[in-house]
């Protein structure tokens, strides 16, 4: 028998990039999520995930099921909102976003919100993650799309999507065959954003116990950071899917490392005890349209 628990397990594993993240979102264990997927596969004699690689990926059957699961869960949420008597959202939404969201799926989110809630005025603010978090805590923003690493006890965090990062540099300075240790990378010229960027928390956690200091170039622009890396001034950590063309054209080489490269779960954060249902609905829509892999309007958009 097909259950909502199985459907939710499939949906959240794909959306959040791992069984562990899905378990956290659904307030259960990773083994329970694995069991739900296995039950789904066994009962219908299908294979949802291809587990032959380092990361489980959807099979063609799994992709078809995901599309139907997304539609089914969305209709369920809409039904709950209607039954609970929620009126169309109006007023304003002060939304904080970082550069990568602005470069990718923000326009799609704005269009979707304008269609669904024509009386809602969305006021986006682009900034560094730490600044946005402080604005959120001080009541200057209603919601912000931030790294999970910036979660705070006073904020709710609705998961949106996981982004994988790669350390990369010009082929002039990086060997594609060498496996670099963390200590070796920490001695390189590191191009990064300033301490108010949420990416720095990810870098610092990944580098531990090593701490690059004297070799840092600080640039508060993801595009500029990558440009400096292409020019051979150092290495940087970047969203690997968004800059895939630079890897394909060999303008950049991904560093092979002794440690799995960083990843981050982006979340929609908002103050606790606020208009929870409203913000959960905005987060659901953001989750549906989020795509960190390419600029808005790209060939697959």
C-alpha positions as CSV (number, residue, x, y, z in Angstrom):
1,X,0.0,0.0,0.0
2,X,1.2,3.5,-0.9
3,X,1.5,5.9,2.1
4,X,2.1,9.6,2.5
5,X,5.1,8.7,4.6
6,X,6.7,7.0,1.6
7,X,5.8,9.8,-0.7
8,X,7.2,12.4,1.7
9,X,10.4,10.3,2.2
10,X,11.0,10.3,-1.6
11,X,10.3,14.0,-2.0
12,X,12.5,15.2,0.9
13,X,15.4,12.9,0.1
14,X,15.6,14.4,-3.4
15,X,14.9,18.0,-2.3
16,X,17.4,18.0,0.5
17,X,20.1,15.8,-1.1
18,X,20.4,13.1,1.5
19,X,18.6,10.5,3.6
20,X,20.0,12.2,6.7
21,X,18.6,15.6,5.8
22,X,15.2,14.1,5.0
23,X,15.1,12.3,8.3
24,X,15.8,15.6,10.1
25,X,13.1,17.4,8.2
26,X,10.5,14.7,8.9
27,X,11.6,14.3,12.6
28,X,12.6,10.7,12.3
29,X,15.7,8.6,11.8
30,X,17.7,7.9,8.7
31,X,16.9,4.2,9.0
32,X,13.2,5.0,9.0
33,X,13.6,7.0,5.8
34,X,15.6,4.1,4.2
35,X,12.9,1.7,5.2
36,X,10.1,3.8,3.7
37,X,11.9,3.9,0.3
38,X,12.7,0.2,0.5
39,X,9.0,-0.6,1.2
40,X,8.0,1.6,-1.8
41,X,10.4,-0.2,-4.1
42,X,9.6,-3.7,-2.8
43,X,5.8,-3.4,-2.8
44,X,5.7,-2.1,-6.4
45,X,8.8,-4.0,-7.7
46,X,10.5,-0.9,-8.9
47,X,13.9,0.9,-8.3
48,X,13.5,4.5,-7.3
49,X,17.2,5.3,-6.6
50,X,20.4,4.1,-8.4
51,X,22.8,3.4,-5.6
52,X,25.8,2.4,-7.7
53,X,27.6,5.7,-7.4
54,X,28.9,7.8,-4.4
55,X,25.5,9.5,-4.2
56,X,22.1,7.9,-4.8
57,X,20.5,9.3,-7.9
58,X,16.9,8.9,-9.2
59,X,16.2,6.3,-11.8
60,X,13.8,7.3,-14.7
61,X,11.0,5.6,-12.7
62,X,12.0,7.6,-9.7
63,X,11.9,10.9,-11.6
64,X,8.3,10.1,-12.8
65,X,7.3,9.3,-9.2
66,X,8.9,12.5,-7.9
67,X,6.9,14.6,-10.3
68,X,3.7,13.0,-9.1
69,X,4.7,13.1,-5.5
70,X,5.5,16.8,-5.8
71,X,2.1,17.5,-7.3
72,X,0.3,15.3,-4.7
73,X,2.0,16.9,-1.7
74,X,1.3,20.4,-3.1
75,X,-2.4,19.6,-3.5
76,X,-2.6,18.3,0.0
77,X,-1.0,21.5,1.4
78,X,-3.4,23.6,-0.6
79,X,-6.3,21.5,0.6
80,X,-5.2,22.0,4.2
81,X,-4.9,25.8,3.7
82,X,-8.4,25.9,2.3
83,X,-10.0,23.8,5.0
84,X,-8.4,25.9,7.6
85,X,-9.9,29.0,6.1
86,X,-6.8,30.9,5.2
87,X,-7.5,34.0,3.2
88,X,-5.3,35.0,0.2
89,X,-2.0,36.5,1.5
90,X,-1.7,40.2,1.2
91,X,0.5,42.9,2.7
92,X,4.3,42.9,2.3
93,X,7.1,40.3,2.5
94,X,10.6,41.7,3.3
95,X,12.7,38.9,1.9
96,X,16.5,38.6,2.4
97,X,18.6,36.7,-0.1
98,X,22.2,36.0,-0.8
99,X,24.0,36.5,-4.2
100,X,23.6,32.9,-5.4
101,X,19.8,33.0,-5.0
102,X,19.6,36.4,-6.7
103,X,21.6,35.1,-9.6
104,X,19.5,31.9,-10.1
105,X,15.9,31.4,-9.0
106,X,14.8,34.7,-7.4
107,X,13.0,36.0,-10.6
108,X,11.1,32.7,-10.8
109,X,10.0,33.0,-7.2
110,X,8.9,36.6,-7.7
111,X,6.8,35.6,-10.7
112,X,5.2,32.7,-8.9
113,X,4.3,34.8,-5.9
114,X,2.9,37.5,-8.1
115,X,0.7,35.0,-9.8
116,X,-0.5,33.2,-6.7
117,X,-0.8,36.2,-4.4
118,X,-1.4,39.4,-6.5
119,X,-2.0,41.5,-3.4
120,X,1.3,40.5,-1.8
121,X,4.2,43.0,-2.2
122,X,7.6,41.3,-2.1
123,X,10.5,43.5,-1.1
124,X,13.8,41.6,-1.7
125,X,17.0,42.6,-0.1
126,X,20.3,41.2,-1.3
127,X,23.2,41.0,1.2
128,X,25.7,38.8,3.0
129,X,24.3,36.0,5.1
130,X,25.4,37.2,8.5
131,X,24.0,40.7,7.8
132,X,20.7,39.2,6.6
133,X,20.5,37.0,9.7
134,X,20.9,40.0,12.0
135,X,18.3,42.0,10.1
136,X,15.9,39.1,10.5
137,X,16.6,38.9,14.3
138,X,16.1,42.6,14.6
139,X,12.8,42.5,12.8
140,X,14.0,44.4,9.7
141,X,13.2,41.3,7.5
142,X,10.3,38.9,7.6
143,X,12.2,36.0,6.0
144,X,15.6,35.2,4.6
145,X,17.1,32.3,2.5
146,X,20.2,31.4,4.4
147,X,22.6,28.5,5.0
148,X,21.5,26.1,7.7
149,X,24.8,26.8,9.4
150,X,23.3,30.1,10.4
151,X,20.2,28.7,12.2
152,X,19.4,30.4,15.5
153,X,17.2,29.3,18.4
154,X,14.9,32.3,17.8
155,X,14.4,31.4,14.1
156,X,12.4,28.6,12.4
157,X,14.3,27.0,9.4
158,X,12.3,25.5,6.6
159,X,14.7,23.5,4.2
160,X,14.8,24.6,0.6
161,X,17.6,22.8,-1.3
162,X,21.1,21.5,-0.8
163,X,24.0,23.0,-2.7
164,X,27.3,21.2,-3.3
165,X,30.5,23.2,-3.4
166,X,34.0,22.5,-5.0
167,X,37.4,23.9,-4.3
168,X,38.8,25.0,-7.7
169,X,41.5,27.0,-9.4
170,X,43.1,27.6,-12.7
171,X,44.9,24.6,-14.4
172,X,48.0,26.8,-14.4
173,X,48.3,26.3,-10.6
174,X,46.2,23.1,-9.9
175,X,47.0,19.6,-11.0
176,X,43.9,17.6,-12.0
177,X,45.5,14.3,-10.9
178,X,47.0,15.3,-7.6
179,X,45.0,14.7,-4.4
180,X,45.5,17.7,-2.1
181,X,45.4,17.5,1.7
182,X,43.6,20.2,3.8
183,X,46.9,21.4,5.0
184,X,48.2,21.9,1.4
185,X,45.1,23.8,0.4
186,X,45.3,26.0,3.5
187,X,48.7,27.1,2.4
188,X,47.4,28.3,-1.0
189,X,46.1,31.7,-1.8
190,X,42.5,31.4,-0.7
191,X,39.9,33.7,-2.4
192,X,36.9,34.1,-0.2
193,X,34.2,36.5,1.1
194,X,34.5,38.5,4.3
195,X,33.4,37.2,7.7
196,X,29.8,38.3,7.3
197,X,29.3,35.8,4.5
198,X,27.7,32.5,5.5
199,X,30.1,30.7,3.2
200,X,32.9,31.4,5.7
201,X,31.3,29.3,8.4
202,X,31.3,26.4,5.8
203,X,34.9,27.0,4.9
204,X,36.1,27.2,8.5
205,X,34.3,24.0,9.5
206,X,35.7,22.2,6.5
207,X,39.3,23.4,7.0
208,X,39.4,22.4,10.7
209,X,41.9,22.0,12.3
210,X,43.8,24.2,9.8
211,X,43.1,27.9,9.7
212,X,44.2,29.9,6.6
213,X,45.0,33.5,7.5
214,X,47.8,35.4,5.8
215,X,46.8,34.1,2.3
216,X,43.2,35.3,2.1
217,X,41.9,37.5,-0.7
218,X,38.6,39.0,0.5
219,X,36.0,39.8,-2.3
220,X,32.3,40.3,-1.5
221,X,31.2,39.0,-4.9
222,X,30.9,35.3,-5.9
223,X,31.4,36.2,-9.6
224,X,34.5,38.2,-8.8
225,X,35.9,35.5,-6.6
226,X,35.5,33.0,-9.5
227,X,37.0,35.4,-11.9
228,X,40.1,35.8,-9.7
229,X,40.4,32.0,-9.6
230,X,40.2,31.7,-13.4
231,X,42.9,34.3,-13.7
232,X,45.2,32.2,-11.5
233,X,45.3,34.3,-8.4
234,X,44.3,31.5,-6.0
235,X,41.7,28.9,-5.3
236,X,38.1,29.4,-4.2
237,X,35.1,27.3,-3.0
238,X,32.1,27.7,-5.3
239,X,28.8,26.2,-6.1
240,X,29.9,23.4,-8.5
241,X,26.7,23.1,-10.6
242,X,26.3,26.9,-11.3
243,X,29.9,27.1,-12.6
244,X,29.9,23.8,-14.4
245,X,30.7,25.5,-17.8
246,X,34.0,26.7,-16.4
247,X,35.0,23.2,-15.5
248,X,33.8,21.8,-18.8
249,X,35.9,24.4,-20.7
250,X,38.9,23.7,-18.5
251,X,39.1,27.3,-17.3
252,X,38.9,25.9,-13.8
253,X,40.0,22.5,-12.3
254,X,38.3,21.0,-9.3
255,X,40.7,20.1,-6.6
256,X,40.7,16.5,-5.7
257,X,40.9,16.4,-1.9
258,X,41.4,14.0,1.0
259,X,38.1,15.2,2.5
260,X,34.6,15.3,0.9
261,X,34.0,18.8,-0.4
262,X,31.6,21.1,1.5
263,X,27.8,21.3,1.0
264,X,25.1,23.4,2.6
265,X,21.4,23.1,3.0
266,X,19.7,26.4,2.2
267,X,16.7,27.2,4.4
268,X,13.9,29.8,4.6
269,X,14.3,31.3,8.0
270,X,11.8,33.4,9.9
271,X,11.1,34.4,13.5
272,X,9.4,31.9,15.8
273,X,5.9,32.7,17.0
274,X,5.3,34.6,13.8
275,X,2.7,34.0,11.0
276,X,3.9,30.4,10.7
277,X,1.4,29.1,8.1
278,X,2.1,32.1,5.8
279,X,5.8,31.6,6.0
280,X,5.6,27.8,5.5
281,X,3.6,28.4,2.4
282,X,6.2,30.8,1.0
283,X,8.9,28.3,1.9
284,X,7.0,25.6,0.1
285,X,6.8,27.7,-3.1
286,X,10.5,28.6,-2.8
287,X,11.3,24.9,-2.5
288,X,9.4,24.1,-5.7
289,X,11.0,26.8,-7.8
290,X,14.6,26.7,-6.4
291,X,17.3,25.8,-8.8
292,X,20.9,26.9,-7.9
293,X,22.4,25.3,-11.0
294,X,22.2,28.1,-13.5
295,X,21.4,31.7,-14.1
296,X,17.7,32.5,-14.4
297,X,16.7,32.2,-18.1
298,X,19.3,29.6,-18.9
299,X,18.8,26.9,-21.5
300,X,17.0,24.6,-19.0
301,X,15.1,27.2,-17.1
